[in-house]
Amino acid sequence: MVELDPFAGLGKALARLRERAGFSTQTQASETLKIDKGQLSRWENESPRPTLENLGRVLAGYGATVSDLAVAMGGGSALQPVADPGPSDEDLLTSLAEAIRRVEGRQVETESRVEQLEKDLSRTTG
């Protein structure tokens, strides 16, 4: 008895999703997703297939869902253009780090001013 491979067509589906996400080349996608271009190429050629973790990374990077992947694997043309996915996780982390640095800088300034006021106060009262 021949078993059907439920993941047959995964590579072509990933290529469809990449193009739908606006990446016309694997190079563009690999740079944005921070995934080795050769690895992305191998996944699209199904040799080897991505791990579930890496598949999740790719889908997230493409702004796609598992349902989108299922449609793409079925060869359906029901794929719609991806809406603006918003800022990337990297952009969000960078913004958060900058905000923390600003708050820490203000805290240092405030502590310095309080120290100076305490010194001035001790001179005037002492």
Jmol script that loads the backbone (N, CA, C; Angstrom):
load data "model"
ATOM      1  N   MET A   1       0.839  -1.175   0.000  1.00  0.00           N
ATOM      2  CA  MET A   1       0.000   0.000   0.000  1.00  0.00           C
ATOM      3  C   MET A   1       0.887   1.242   0.000  1.00  0.00           C
ATOM      4  N   VAL A   2       0.630   2.181  -0.877  1.00  0.00           N
ATOM      5  CA  VAL A   2       1.410   3.401  -0.992  1.00  0.00           C
ATOM      6  C   VAL A   2       0.780   4.474  -0.104  1.00  0.00           C
ATOM      7  N   GLU A   3       1.613   5.066   0.770  1.00  0.00           N
ATOM      8  CA  GLU A   3       1.122   6.139   1.631  1.00  0.00           C
ATOM      9  C   GLU A   3       1.337   7.475   0.939  1.00  0.00           C
ATOM     10  N   LEU A   4       0.327   8.313   1.017  1.00  0.00           N
ATOM     11  CA  LEU A   4       0.439   9.656   0.458  1.00  0.00           C
ATOM     12  C   LEU A   4       1.210  10.535   1.433  1.00  0.00           C
ATOM     13  N   ASP A   5       2.040  11.387   0.899  1.00  0.00           N
ATOM     14  CA  ASP A   5       2.817  12.322   1.724  1.00  0.00           C
ATOM     15  C   ASP A   5       1.961  13.562   1.962  1.00  0.00           C
ATOM     16  N   PRO A   6       1.517  13.791   3.220  1.00  0.00           N
ATOM     17  CA  PRO A   6       0.662  14.955   3.477  1.00  0.00           C
ATOM     18  C   PRO A   6       1.381  16.289   3.295  1.00  0.00           C
ATOM     19  N   PHE A   7       2.718  16.259   3.218  1.00  0.00           N
ATOM     20  CA  PHE A   7       3.469  17.499   3.069  1.00  0.00           C
ATOM     21  C   PHE A   7       4.025  17.686   1.654  1.00  0.00           C
ATOM     22  N   ALA A   8       3.563  16.856   0.734  1.00  0.00           N
ATOM     23  CA  ALA A   8       3.993  17.021  -0.658  1.00  0.00           C
ATOM     24  C   ALA A   8       3.531  18.394  -1.134  1.00  0.00           C
ATOM     25  N   GLY A   9       4.415  19.112  -1.755  1.00  0.00           N
ATOM     26  CA  GLY A   9       4.072  20.438  -2.243  1.00  0.00           C
ATOM     27  C   GLY A   9       4.378  21.557  -1.260  1.00  0.00           C
ATOM     28  N   LEU A  10       4.961  21.213  -0.104  1.00  0.00           N
ATOM     29  CA  LEU A  10       5.284  22.223   0.902  1.00  0.00           C
ATOM     30  C   LEU A  10       6.236  23.274   0.340  1.00  0.00           C
ATOM     31  N   GLY A  11       7.256  22.842  -0.383  1.00  0.00           N
ATOM     32  CA  GLY A  11       8.240  23.776  -0.933  1.00  0.00           C
ATOM     33  C   GLY A  11       7.620  24.780  -1.883  1.00  0.00           C
ATOM     34  N   LYS A  12       6.784  24.291  -2.796  1.00  0.00           N
ATOM     35  CA  LYS A  12       6.124  25.195  -3.748  1.00  0.00           C
ATOM     36  C   LYS A  12       5.178  26.134  -3.021  1.00  0.00           C
ATOM     37  N   ALA A  13       4.525  25.621  -1.973  1.00  0.00           N
ATOM     38  CA  ALA A  13       3.619  26.469  -1.185  1.00  0.00           C
ATOM     39  C   ALA A  13       4.404  27.581  -0.496  1.00  0.00           C
ATOM     40  N   LEU A  14       5.572  27.249   0.040  1.00  0.00           N
ATOM     41  CA  LEU A  14       6.407  28.269   0.687  1.00  0.00           C
ATOM     42  C   LEU A  14       6.828  29.335  -0.324  1.00  0.00           C
ATOM     43  N   ALA A  15       7.147  28.899  -1.541  1.00  0.00           N
ATOM     44  CA  ALA A  15       7.527  29.854  -2.589  1.00  0.00           C
ATOM     45  C   ALA A  15       6.343  30.771  -2.923  1.00  0.00           C
ATOM     46  N   ARG A  16       5.135  30.198  -2.990  1.00  0.00           N
ATOM     47  CA  ARG A  16       3.943  31.013  -3.273  1.00  0.00           C
ATOM     48  C   ARG A  16       3.719  32.045  -2.168  1.00  0.00           C
ATOM     49  N   LEU A  17       3.853  31.589  -0.926  1.00  0.00           N
ATOM     50  CA  LEU A  17       3.652  32.496   0.201  1.00  0.00           C
ATOM     51  C   LEU A  17       4.712  33.593   0.222  1.00  0.00           C
ATOM     52  N   ARG A  18       5.950  33.230  -0.131  1.00  0.00           N
ATOM     53  CA  ARG A  18       7.027  34.230  -0.185  1.00  0.00           C
ATOM     54  C   ARG A  18       6.676  35.310  -1.198  1.00  0.00           C
ATOM     55  N   GLU A  19       6.250  34.892  -2.374  1.00  0.00           N
ATOM     56  CA  GLU A  19       5.904  35.855  -3.420  1.00  0.00           C
ATOM     57  C   GLU A  19       4.683  36.683  -3.017  1.00  0.00           C
ATOM     58  N   ARG A  20       3.715  36.051  -2.387  1.00  0.00           N
ATOM     59  CA  ARG A  20       2.525  36.769  -1.929  1.00  0.00           C
ATOM     60  C   ARG A  20       2.904  37.832  -0.904  1.00  0.00           C
ATOM     61  N   ALA A  21       3.929  37.539  -0.097  1.00  0.00           N
ATOM     62  CA  ALA A  21       4.381  38.483   0.929  1.00  0.00           C
ATOM     63  C   ALA A  21       5.187  39.635   0.325  1.00  0.00           C
ATOM     64  N   GLY A  22       5.448  39.569  -0.970  1.00  0.00           N
ATOM     65  CA  GLY A  22       6.145  40.665  -1.632  1.00  0.00           C
ATOM     66  C   GLY A  22       7.629  40.442  -1.834  1.00  0.00           C
ATOM     67  N   PHE A  23       8.100  39.238  -1.548  1.00  0.00           N
ATOM     68  CA  PHE A  23       9.508  38.912  -1.765  1.00  0.00           C
ATOM     69  C   PHE A  23       9.624  38.190  -3.105  1.00  0.00           C
ATOM     70  N   SER A  24      10.123  38.888  -4.111  1.00  0.00           N
ATOM     71  CA  SER A  24      10.209  38.263  -5.430  1.00  0.00           C
ATOM     72  C   SER A  24      11.386  37.292  -5.513  1.00  0.00           C
ATOM     73  N   THR A  25      12.351  37.430  -4.598  1.00  0.00           N
ATOM     74  CA  THR A  25      13.493  36.509  -4.608  1.00  0.00           C
ATOM     75  C   THR A  25      13.704  35.901  -3.223  1.00  0.00           C
ATOM     76  N   GLN A  26      14.355  34.758  -3.221  1.00  0.00           N
ATOM     77  CA  GLN A  26      14.712  34.114  -1.952  1.00  0.00           C
ATOM     78  C   GLN A  26      15.703  34.984  -1.183  1.00  0.00           C
ATOM     79  N   THR A  27      16.548  35.691  -1.900  1.00  0.00           N
ATOM     80  CA  THR A  27      17.537  36.557  -1.256  1.00  0.00           C
ATOM     81  C   THR A  27      16.852  37.644  -0.443  1.00  0.00           C
ATOM     82  N   GLN A  28      15.843  38.293  -1.028  1.00  0.00           N
ATOM     83  CA  GLN A  28      15.109  39.326  -0.294  1.00  0.00           C
ATOM     84  C   GLN A  28      14.484  38.752   0.971  1.00  0.00           C
ATOM     85  N   ALA A  29      13.848  37.614   0.832  1.00  0.00           N
ATOM     86  CA  ALA A  29      13.181  36.991   1.979  1.00  0.00           C
ATOM     87  C   ALA A  29      14.195  36.572   3.036  1.00  0.00           C
ATOM     88  N   SER A  30      15.298  35.974   2.608  1.00  0.00           N
ATOM     89  CA  SER A  30      16.285  35.483   3.578  1.00  0.00           C
ATOM     90  C   SER A  30      16.907  36.635   4.361  1.00  0.00           C
ATOM     91  N   GLU A  31      17.147  37.763   3.704  1.00  0.00           N
ATOM     92  CA  GLU A  31      17.719  38.916   4.403  1.00  0.00           C
ATOM     93  C   GLU A  31      16.732  39.483   5.423  1.00  0.00           C
ATOM     94  N   THR A  32      15.477  39.589   5.048  1.00  0.00           N
ATOM     95  CA  THR A  32      14.460  40.132   5.943  1.00  0.00           C
ATOM     96  C   THR A  32      14.183  39.190   7.110  1.00  0.00           C
ATOM     97  N   LEU A  33      14.105  37.893   6.818  1.00  0.00           N
ATOM     98  CA  LEU A  33      13.771  36.915   7.847  1.00  0.00           C
ATOM     99  C   LEU A  33      14.998  36.462   8.640  1.00  0.00           C
ATOM    100  N   LYS A  34      16.183  36.904   8.215  1.00  0.00           N
ATOM    101  CA  LYS A  34      17.431  36.503   8.882  1.00  0.00           C
ATOM    102  C   LYS A  34      17.593  34.973   8.862  1.00  0.00           C
ATOM    103  N   ILE A  35      17.333  34.402   7.683  1.00  0.00           N
ATOM    104  CA  ILE A  35      17.487  32.971   7.449  1.00  0.00           C
ATOM    105  C   ILE A  35      18.454  32.814   6.292  1.00  0.00           C
ATOM    106  N   ASP A  36      19.361  31.863   6.404  1.00  0.00           N
ATOM    107  CA  ASP A  36      20.333  31.614   5.345  1.00  0.00           C
ATOM    108  C   ASP A  36      19.620  31.360   4.015  1.00  0.00           C
ATOM    109  N   LYS A  37      20.064  32.045   2.962  1.00  0.00           N
ATOM    110  CA  LYS A  37      19.426  31.929   1.646  1.00  0.00           C
ATOM    111  C   LYS A  37      19.459  30.491   1.148  1.00  0.00           C
ATOM    112  N   GLY A  38      20.579  29.825   1.356  1.00  0.00           N
ATOM    113  CA  GLY A  38      20.692  28.430   0.921  1.00  0.00           C
ATOM    114  C   GLY A  38      19.688  27.538   1.631  1.00  0.00           C
ATOM    115  N   GLN A  39      19.490  27.792   2.925  1.00  0.00           N
ATOM    116  CA  GLN A  39      18.526  26.996   3.688  1.00  0.00           C
ATOM    117  C   GLN A  39      17.115  27.240   3.177  1.00  0.00           C
ATOM    118  N   LEU A  40      16.781  28.510   2.920  1.00  0.00           N
ATOM    119  CA  LEU A  40      15.454  28.838   2.397  1.00  0.00           C
ATOM    120  C   LEU A  40      15.244  28.162   1.040  1.00  0.00           C
ATOM    121  N   SER A  41      16.270  28.162   0.215  1.00  0.00           N
ATOM    122  CA  SER A  41      16.190  27.515  -1.089  1.00  0.00           C
ATOM    123  C   SER A  41      15.950  26.012  -0.936  1.00  0.00           C
ATOM    124  N   ARG A  42      16.673  25.388  -0.008  1.00  0.00           N
ATOM    125  CA  ARG A  42      16.490  23.950   0.214  1.00  0.00           C
ATOM    126  C   ARG A  42      15.065  23.644   0.687  1.00  0.00           C
ATOM    127  N   TRP A  43      14.525  24.514   1.556  1.00  0.00           N
ATOM    128  CA  TRP A  43      13.159  24.290   2.037  1.00  0.00           C
ATOM    129  C   TRP A  43      12.162  24.396   0.893  1.00  0.00           C
ATOM    130  N   GLU A  44      12.380  25.363   0.004  1.00  0.00           N
ATOM    131  CA  GLU A  44      11.461  25.511  -1.125  1.00  0.00           C
ATOM    132  C   GLU A  44      11.601  24.357  -2.114  1.00  0.00           C
ATOM    133  N   ASN A  45      12.732  23.666  -2.071  1.00  0.00           N
ATOM    134  CA  ASN A  45      12.947  22.488  -2.923  1.00  0.00           C
ATOM    135  C   ASN A  45      12.696  21.189  -2.165  1.00  0.00           C
ATOM    136  N   GLU A  46      12.242  21.311  -0.916  1.00  0.00           N
ATOM    137  CA  GLU A  46      11.886  20.180  -0.052  1.00  0.00           C
ATOM    138  C   GLU A  46      13.036  19.214   0.188  1.00  0.00           C
ATOM    139  N   SER A  47      14.223  19.730   0.304  1.00  0.00           N
ATOM    140  CA  SER A  47      15.366  18.869   0.556  1.00  0.00           C
ATOM    141  C   SER A  47      16.378  19.573   1.445  1.00  0.00           C
ATOM    142  N   PRO A  48      16.270  19.506   2.733  1.00  0.00           N
ATOM    143  CA  PRO A  48      15.215  18.888   3.540  1.00  0.00           C
ATOM    144  C   PRO A  48      14.083  19.883   3.754  1.00  0.00           C
ATOM    145  N   ARG A  49      13.073  19.423   4.436  1.00  0.00           N
ATOM    146  CA  ARG A  49      11.951  20.301   4.794  1.00  0.00           C
ATOM    147  C   ARG A  49      12.292  21.036   6.081  1.00  0.00           C
ATOM    148  N   PRO A  50      11.660  22.188   6.302  1.00  0.00           N
ATOM    149  CA  PRO A  50      11.954  22.930   7.533  1.00  0.00           C
ATOM    150  C   PRO A  50      11.375  22.218   8.757  1.00  0.00           C
ATOM    151  N   THR A  51      12.010  22.447   9.897  1.00  0.00           N
ATOM    152  CA  THR A  51      11.444  21.964  11.153  1.00  0.00           C
ATOM    153  C   THR A  51      10.182  22.775  11.431  1.00  0.00           C
ATOM    154  N   LEU A  52       9.371  22.328  12.365  1.00  0.00           N
ATOM    155  CA  LEU A  52       8.160  23.081  12.711  1.00  0.00           C
ATOM    156  C   LEU A  52       8.510  24.475  13.216  1.00  0.00           C
ATOM    157  N   GLU A  53       9.599  24.566  13.995  1.00  0.00           N
ATOM    158  CA  GLU A  53      10.027  25.874  14.505  1.00  0.00           C
ATOM    159  C   GLU A  53      10.376  26.810  13.353  1.00  0.00           C
ATOM    160  N   ASN A  54      11.167  26.308  12.401  1.00  0.00           N
ATOM    161  CA  ASN A  54      11.563  27.145  11.265  1.00  0.00           C
ATOM    162  C   ASN A  54      10.378  27.447  10.350  1.00  0.00           C
ATOM    163  N   LEU A  55       9.470  26.493  10.215  1.00  0.00           N
ATOM    164  CA  LEU A  55       8.274  26.743   9.418  1.00  0.00           C
ATOM    165  C   LEU A  55       7.464  27.871  10.048  1.00  0.00           C
ATOM    166  N   GLY A  56       7.370  27.859  11.367  1.00  0.00           N
ATOM    167  CA  GLY A  56       6.672  28.934  12.073  1.00  0.00           C
ATOM    168  C   GLY A  56       7.327  30.280  11.848  1.00  0.00           C
ATOM    169  N   ARG A  57       8.672  30.316  11.874  1.00  0.00           N
ATOM    170  CA  ARG A  57       9.407  31.560  11.624  1.00  0.00           C
ATOM    171  C   ARG A  57       9.108  32.094  10.226  1.00  0.00           C
ATOM    172  N   VAL A  58       9.123  31.185   9.253  1.00  0.00           N
ATOM    173  CA  VAL A  58       8.893  31.599   7.864  1.00  0.00           C
ATOM    174  C   VAL A  58       7.469  32.115   7.703  1.00  0.00           C
ATOM    175  N   LEU A  59       6.502  31.377   8.229  1.00  0.00           N
ATOM    176  CA  LEU A  59       5.110  31.815   8.103  1.00  0.00           C
ATOM    177  C   LEU A  59       4.913  33.180   8.762  1.00  0.00           C
ATOM    178  N   ALA A  60       5.480  33.359   9.952  1.00  0.00           N
ATOM    179  CA  ALA A  60       5.361  34.650  10.644  1.00  0.00           C
ATOM    180  C   ALA A  60       6.009  35.754   9.816  1.00  0.00           C
ATOM    181  N   GLY A  61       7.177  35.469   9.256  1.00  0.00           N
ATOM    182  CA  GLY A  61       7.876  36.452   8.438  1.00  0.00           C
ATOM    183  C   GLY A  61       7.121  36.816   7.171  1.00  0.00           C
ATOM    184  N   TYR A  62       6.343  35.867   6.666  1.00  0.00           N
ATOM    185  CA  TYR A  62       5.559  36.111   5.464  1.00  0.00           C
ATOM    186  C   TYR A  62       4.179  36.669   5.800  1.00  0.00           C
ATOM    187  N   GLY A  63       3.871  36.778   7.078  1.00  0.00           N
ATOM    188  CA  GLY A  63       2.544  37.252   7.476  1.00  0.00           C
ATOM    189  C   GLY A  63       1.464  36.263   7.085  1.00  0.00           C
ATOM    190  N   ALA A  64       1.807  34.986   7.123  1.00  0.00           N
ATOM    191  CA  ALA A  64       0.881  33.940   6.693  1.00  0.00           C
ATOM    192  C   ALA A  64       0.476  33.064   7.867  1.00  0.00           C
ATOM    193  N   THR A  65      -0.636  32.400   7.717  1.00  0.00           N
ATOM    194  CA  THR A  65      -1.134  31.485   8.739  1.00  0.00           C
ATOM    195  C   THR A  65      -0.993  30.052   8.243  1.00  0.00           C
ATOM    196  N   VAL A  66      -1.252  29.118   9.134  1.00  0.00           N
ATOM    197  CA  VAL A  66      -1.242  27.713   8.741  1.00  0.00           C
ATOM    198  C   VAL A  66      -2.344  27.470   7.712  1.00  0.00           C
ATOM    199  N   SER A  67      -3.454  28.171   7.839  1.00  0.00           N
ATOM    200  CA  SER A  67      -4.536  28.049   6.848  1.00  0.00           C
ATOM    201  C   SER A  67      -4.068  28.520   5.476  1.00  0.00           C
ATOM    202  N   ASP A  68      -3.316  29.617   5.450  1.00  0.00           N
ATOM    203  CA  ASP A  68      -2.764  30.097   4.181  1.00  0.00           C
ATOM    204  C   ASP A  68      -1.858  29.039   3.566  1.00  0.00           C
ATOM    205  N   LEU A  69      -1.065  28.401   4.417  1.00  0.00           N
ATOM    206  CA  LEU A  69      -0.157  27.356   3.939  1.00  0.00           C
ATOM    207  C   LEU A  69      -0.953  26.194   3.361  1.00  0.00           C
ATOM    208  N   ALA A  70      -2.025  25.797   4.051  1.00  0.00           N
ATOM    209  CA  ALA A  70      -2.849  24.694   3.562  1.00  0.00           C
ATOM    210  C   ALA A  70      -3.446  25.023   2.202  1.00  0.00           C
ATOM    211  N   VAL A  71      -3.931  26.254   2.036  1.00  0.00           N
ATOM    212  CA  VAL A  71      -4.492  26.675   0.743  1.00  0.00           C
ATOM    213  C   VAL A  71      -3.395  26.646  -0.321  1.00  0.00           C
ATOM    214  N   ALA A  72      -2.217  27.164   0.033  1.00  0.00           N
ATOM    215  CA  ALA A  72      -1.109  27.201  -0.933  1.00  0.00           C
ATOM    216  C   ALA A  72      -0.663  25.791  -1.311  1.00  0.00           C
ATOM    217  N   MET A  73      -0.705  24.871  -0.374  1.00  0.00           N
ATOM    218  CA  MET A  73      -0.316  23.485  -0.674  1.00  0.00           C
ATOM    219  C   MET A  73      -1.342  22.806  -1.564  1.00  0.00           C
ATOM    220  N   GLY A  74      -2.600  23.255  -1.455  1.00  0.00           N
ATOM    221  CA  GLY A  74      -3.641  22.689  -2.299  1.00  0.00           C
ATOM    222  C   GLY A  74      -3.624  23.272  -3.692  1.00  0.00           C
ATOM    223  N   GLY A  75      -2.724  24.230  -3.910  1.00  0.00           N
ATOM    224  CA  GLY A  75      -2.622  24.846  -5.225  1.00  0.00           C
ATOM    225  C   GLY A  75      -3.722  25.844  -5.498  1.00  0.00           C
ATOM    226  N   GLY A  76      -4.480  26.170  -4.447  1.00  0.00           N
ATOM    227  CA  GLY A  76      -5.592  27.106  -4.608  1.00  0.00           C
ATOM    228  C   GLY A  76      -5.104  28.499  -4.929  1.00  0.00           C
ATOM    229  N   SER A  77      -5.939  29.249  -5.543  1.00  0.00           N
ATOM    230  CA  SER A  77      -5.580  30.620  -5.871  1.00  0.00           C
ATOM    231  C   SER A  77      -6.290  31.596  -4.949  1.00  0.00           C
ATOM    232  N   ALA A  78      -6.742  31.105  -3.784  1.00  0.00           N
ATOM    233  CA  ALA A  78      -7.491  31.953  -2.864  1.00  0.00           C
ATOM    234  C   ALA A  78      -6.587  32.841  -2.019  1.00  0.00           C
ATOM    235  N   LEU A  79      -5.303  32.825  -2.304  1.00  0.00           N
ATOM    236  CA  LEU A  79      -4.376  33.639  -1.512  1.00  0.00           C
ATOM    237  C   LEU A  79      -4.594  35.111  -1.813  1.00  0.00           C
ATOM    238  N   GLN A  80      -4.685  35.881  -0.762  1.00  0.00           N
ATOM    239  CA  GLN A  80      -4.862  37.322  -0.893  1.00  0.00           C
ATOM    240  C   GLN A  80      -3.557  38.010  -0.541  1.00  0.00           C
ATOM    241  N   PRO A  81      -3.327  39.212  -1.067  1.00  0.00           N
ATOM    242  CA  PRO A  81      -2.118  39.944  -0.688  1.00  0.00           C
ATOM    243  C   PRO A  81      -2.095  40.177   0.818  1.00  0.00           C
ATOM    244  N   VAL A  82      -0.899  40.148   1.370  1.00  0.00           N
ATOM    245  CA  VAL A  82      -0.739  40.365   2.802  1.00  0.00           C
ATOM    246  C   VAL A  82      -0.927  41.838   3.106  1.00  0.00           C
ATOM    247  N   ALA A  83      -1.757  42.120   4.100  1.00  0.00           N
ATOM    248  CA  ALA A  83      -1.895  43.501   4.554  1.00  0.00           C
ATOM    249  C   ALA A  83      -0.606  43.883   5.261  1.00  0.00           C
ATOM    250  N   ASP A  84      -0.390  45.154   5.463  1.00  0.00           N
ATOM    251  CA  ASP A  84       0.816  45.599   6.151  1.00  0.00           C
ATOM    252  C   ASP A  84       0.913  44.899   7.500  1.00  0.00           C
ATOM    253  N   PRO A  85       1.946  44.051   7.695  1.00  0.00           N
ATOM    254  CA  PRO A  85       2.050  43.311   8.946  1.00  0.00           C
ATOM    255  C   PRO A  85       2.514  44.174  10.108  1.00  0.00           C
ATOM    256  N   GLY A  86       2.810  45.449   9.849  1.00  0.00           N
ATOM    257  CA  GLY A  86       3.282  46.320  10.925  1.00  0.00           C
ATOM    258  C   GLY A  86       4.768  46.126  11.156  1.00  0.00           C
ATOM    259  N   PRO A  87       5.266  46.701  12.246  1.00  0.00           N
ATOM    260  CA  PRO A  87       6.700  46.619  12.496  1.00  0.00           C
ATOM    261  C   PRO A  87       7.120  45.190  12.832  1.00  0.00           C
ATOM    262  N   SER A  88       8.351  44.869  12.489  1.00  0.00           N
ATOM    263  CA  SER A  88       8.876  43.541  12.792  1.00  0.00           C
ATOM    264  C   SER A  88       9.210  43.448  14.280  1.00  0.00           C
ATOM    265  N   ASP A  89       9.392  42.227  14.744  1.00  0.00           N
ATOM    266  CA  ASP A  89       9.779  42.028  16.141  1.00  0.00           C
ATOM    267  C   ASP A  89      11.080  42.753  16.438  1.00  0.00           C
ATOM    268  N   GLU A  90      11.998  42.730  15.482  1.00  0.00           N
ATOM    269  CA  GLU A  90      13.288  43.400  15.667  1.00  0.00           C
ATOM    270  C   GLU A  90      13.095  44.911  15.832  1.00  0.00           C
ATOM    271  N   ASP A  91      12.217  45.491  15.011  1.00  0.00           N
ATOM    272  CA  ASP A  91      11.936  46.930  15.124  1.00  0.00           C
ATOM    273  C   ASP A  91      11.313  47.258  16.481  1.00  0.00           C
ATOM    274  N   LEU A  92      10.391  46.410  16.921  1.00  0.00           N
ATOM    275  CA  LEU A  92       9.749  46.637  18.213  1.00  0.00           C
ATOM    276  C   LEU A  92      10.759  46.555  19.359  1.00  0.00           C
ATOM    277  N   LEU A  93      11.648  45.560  19.299  1.00  0.00           N
ATOM    278  CA  LEU A  93      12.659  45.417  20.349  1.00  0.00           C
ATOM    279  C   LEU A  93      13.624  46.597  20.356  1.00  0.00           C
ATOM    280  N   THR A  94      14.007  47.065  19.171  1.00  0.00           N
ATOM    281  CA  THR A  94      14.897  48.221  19.073  1.00  0.00           C
ATOM    282  C   THR A  94      14.237  49.449  19.686  1.00  0.00           C
ATOM    283  N   SER A  95      12.957  49.673  19.367  1.00  0.00           N
ATOM    284  CA  SER A  95      12.231  50.819  19.930  1.00  0.00           C
ATOM    285  C   SER A  95      12.119  50.712  21.439  1.00  0.00           C
ATOM    286  N   LEU A  96      11.848  49.512  21.926  1.00  0.00           N
ATOM    287  CA  LEU A  96      11.741  49.303  23.366  1.00  0.00           C
ATOM    288  C   LEU A  96      13.078  49.567  24.057  1.00  0.00           C
ATOM    289  N   ALA A  97      14.168  49.083  23.471  1.00  0.00           N
ATOM    290  CA  ALA A  97      15.498  49.308  24.053  1.00  0.00           C
ATOM    291  C   ALA A  97      15.825  50.803  24.093  1.00  0.00           C
ATOM    292  N   GLU A  98      15.478  51.532  23.035  1.00  0.00           N
ATOM    293  CA  GLU A  98      15.725  52.976  23.016  1.00  0.00           C
ATOM    294  C   GLU A  98      14.907  53.688  24.089  1.00  0.00           C
ATOM    295  N   ALA A  99      13.668  53.279  24.260  1.00  0.00           N
ATOM    296  CA  ALA A  99      12.818  53.891  25.288  1.00  0.00           C
ATOM    297  C   ALA A  99      13.376  53.632  26.681  1.00  0.00           C
ATOM    298  N   ILE A 100      13.845  52.425  26.907  1.00  0.00           N
ATOM    299  CA  ILE A 100      14.436  52.085  28.211  1.00  0.00           C
ATOM    300  C   ILE A 100      15.677  52.933  28.459  1.00  0.00           C
ATOM    301  N   ARG A 101      16.514  53.087  27.430  1.00  0.00           N
ATOM    302  CA  ARG A 101      17.720  53.919  27.574  1.00  0.00           C
ATOM    303  C   ARG A 101      17.346  55.362  27.926  1.00  0.00           C
ATOM    304  N   ARG A 102      16.309  55.890  27.277  1.00  0.00           N
ATOM    305  CA  ARG A 102      15.879  57.261  27.568  1.00  0.00           C
ATOM    306  C   ARG A 102      15.408  57.384  29.009  1.00  0.00           C
ATOM    307  N   VAL A 103      14.610  56.425  29.465  1.00  0.00           N
ATOM    308  CA  VAL A 103      14.105  56.451  30.847  1.00  0.00           C
ATOM    309  C   VAL A 103      15.270  56.335  31.827  1.00  0.00           C
ATOM    310  N   GLU A 104      16.203  55.431  31.549  1.00  0.00           N
ATOM    311  CA  GLU A 104      17.363  55.283  32.436  1.00  0.00           C
ATOM    312  C   GLU A 104      18.186  56.567  32.471  1.00  0.00           C
ATOM    313  N   GLY A 105      18.340  57.216  31.323  1.00  0.00           N
ATOM    314  CA  GLY A 105      19.078  58.481  31.269  1.00  0.00           C
ATOM    315  C   GLY A 105      18.406  59.552  32.107  1.00  0.00           C
ATOM    316  N   ARG A 106      17.097  59.622  32.029  1.00  0.00           N
ATOM    317  CA  ARG A 106      16.360  60.604  32.834  1.00  0.00           C
ATOM    318  C   ARG A 106      16.485  60.282  34.319  1.00  0.00           C
ATOM    319  N   GLN A 107      16.499  59.005  34.635  1.00  0.00           N
ATOM    320  CA  GLN A 107      16.619  58.599  36.036  1.00  0.00           C
ATOM    321  C   GLN A 107      17.980  59.031  36.592  1.00  0.00           C
ATOM    322  N   VAL A 108      19.031  58.842  35.802  1.00  0.00           N
ATOM    323  CA  VAL A 108      20.371  59.251  36.227  1.00  0.00           C
ATOM    324  C   VAL A 108      20.407  60.759  36.418  1.00  0.00           C
ATOM    325  N   GLU A 109      19.824  61.526  35.488  1.00  0.00           N
ATOM    326  CA  GLU A 109      19.775  62.983  35.618  1.00  0.00           C
ATOM    327  C   GLU A 109      19.023  63.398  36.879  1.00  0.00           C
ATOM    328  N   THR A 110      17.907  62.756  37.124  1.00  0.00           N
ATOM    329  CA  THR A 110      17.092  63.081  38.297  1.00  0.00           C
ATOM    330  C   THR A 110      17.856  62.780  39.579  1.00  0.00           C
ATOM    331  N   GLU A 111      18.500  61.641  39.647  1.00  0.00           N
ATOM    332  CA  GLU A 111      19.273  61.279  40.840  1.00  0.00           C
ATOM    333  C   GLU A 111      20.411  62.272  41.070  1.00  0.00           C
ATOM    334  N   SER A 112      21.039  62.707  39.985  1.00  0.00           N
ATOM    335  CA  SER A 112      22.118  63.681  40.089  1.00  0.00           C
ATOM    336  C   SER A 112      21.594  65.016  40.626  1.00  0.00           C
ATOM    337  N   ARG A 113      20.439  65.450  40.124  1.00  0.00           N
ATOM    338  CA  ARG A 113      19.839  66.707  40.601  1.00  0.00           C
ATOM    339  C   ARG A 113      19.453  66.611  42.075  1.00  0.00           C
ATOM    340  N   VAL A 114      18.884  65.476  42.470  1.00  0.00           N
ATOM    341  CA  VAL A 114      18.489  65.278  43.868  1.00  0.00           C
ATOM    342  C   VAL A 114      19.730  65.320  44.764  1.00  0.00           C
ATOM    343  N   GLU A 115      20.801  64.673  44.328  1.00  0.00           N
ATOM    344  CA  GLU A 115      22.054  64.704  45.094  1.00  0.00           C
ATOM    345  C   GLU A 115      22.543  66.134  45.278  1.00  0.00           C
ATOM    346  N   GLN A 116      22.517  66.911  44.192  1.00  0.00           N
ATOM    347  CA  GLN A 116      22.965  68.298  44.241  1.00  0.00           C
ATOM    348  C   GLN A 116      22.083  69.123  45.180  1.00  0.00           C
ATOM    349  N   LEU A 117      20.788  68.929  45.111  1.00  0.00           N
ATOM    350  CA  LEU A 117      19.864  69.644  46.001  1.00  0.00           C
ATOM    351  C   LEU A 117      20.111  69.275  47.459  1.00  0.00           C
ATOM    352  N   GLU A 118      20.373  68.019  47.714  1.00  0.00           N
ATOM    353  CA  GLU A 118      20.657  67.574  49.082  1.00  0.00           C
ATOM    354  C   GLU A 118      21.949  68.212  49.594  1.00  0.00           C
ATOM    355  N   LYS A 119      22.958  68.311  48.739  1.00  0.00           N
ATOM    356  CA  LYS A 119      24.217  68.947  49.138  1.00  0.00           C
ATOM    357  C   LYS A 119      23.981  70.427  49.435  1.00  0.00           C
ATOM    358  N   ASP A 120      23.242  71.099  48.517  1.00  0.00           N
ATOM    359  CA  ASP A 120      22.945  72.522  48.718  1.00  0.00           C
ATOM    360  C   ASP A 120      22.145  72.743  50.002  1.00  0.00           C
ATOM    361  N   LEU A 121      21.216  71.881  50.259  1.00  0.00           N
ATOM    362  CA  LEU A 121      20.383  71.993  51.452  1.00  0.00           C
ATOM    363  C   LEU A 121      21.220  71.783  52.712  1.00  0.00           C
ATOM    364  N   SER A 122      22.116  70.826  52.675  1.00  0.00           N
ATOM    365  CA  SER A 122      22.939  70.564  53.870  1.00  0.00           C
ATOM    366  C   SER A 122      23.887  71.723  54.140  1.00  0.00           C
ATOM    367  N   ARG A 123      24.345  72.429  53.071  1.00  0.00           N
ATOM    368  CA  ARG A 123      25.222  73.584  53.266  1.00  0.00           C
ATOM    369  C   ARG A 123      24.471  74.755  53.907  1.00  0.00           C
ATOM    370  N   THR A 124      23.222  74.919  53.457  1.00  0.00           N
ATOM    371  CA  THR A 124      22.452  76.055  53.961  1.00  0.00           C
ATOM    372  C   THR A 124      21.914  75.814  55.371  1.00  0.00           C
ATOM    373  N   THR A 125      21.692  74.568  55.725  1.00  0.00           N
ATOM    374  CA  THR A 125      21.148  74.272  57.057  1.00  0.00           C
ATOM    375  C   THR A 125      22.258  73.911  58.050  1.00  0.00           C
ATOM    376  N   GLY A 126      23.399  73.575  57.556  1.00  0.00           N
ATOM    377  CA  GLY A 126      24.448  73.072  58.423  1.00  0.00           C
ATOM    378  C   GLY A 126      25.424  74.037  58.802  1.00  0.00           C
TER     379      GLY A 126
END
end "model"
wireframe off; spacefill off
backbone 0.3
color backbone group
